[in-house]
Amino acid sequence: MKQIISLNVNGDSFEVTVSPWDTLLDVLRDGLRLTGTKKGCGIGTCGVCTVIADGKAILSCLTLAIECVGKTITTIEGISNNEALHPVQKSFIENGAIQCGFCTPGIVMTAKALLDENPKPSDDEIKEALAGTFCRCTGHVKIMEAIKKVSP
């Protein structure tokens, strides 16, 4: 049975009709047309669907949309400010951390959540945060450099 829920996404409130089994990923992409969040494996192993919910990086393919009622959701579309790129996005571009771009939104959101919680992470902390993401193009060397350059 479908129901209407309210989601706070990127600072805006949306009412959407969902089935109990609809994932946050499907609601973001199909219901709200926020296609910056990519659909990868669908089983939580690649991290391309990562968004931030109440300050924590989450896999939107494993999160039911109804679980997100009352939470603040941020997608890749919500981190730039007046069309200016977020510092993490700028650093990824400046440090060659972007290749095909498919996994980039999820990794940027993972990095942002890490840096919001820990502005000066160690290499091990960055590696641990990135453990749930997978880039088939570059690996994580350039991505780690980009994240470290955003740290103070």
Protein Blocks (a to p, Z undefined) as FASTA:
>chain_A
ZZdddddeehiacdddddfklcfklmmmmmnopakbccfklnopnopmgcceehiacdfk
lpcfklmgoiacddfklmpgghiacfklmmmmmnopacnlmmmmmmmmmmmmmmmmmmba
cfklmmmmmmmgccfknommlmmmmmmmmpZZ
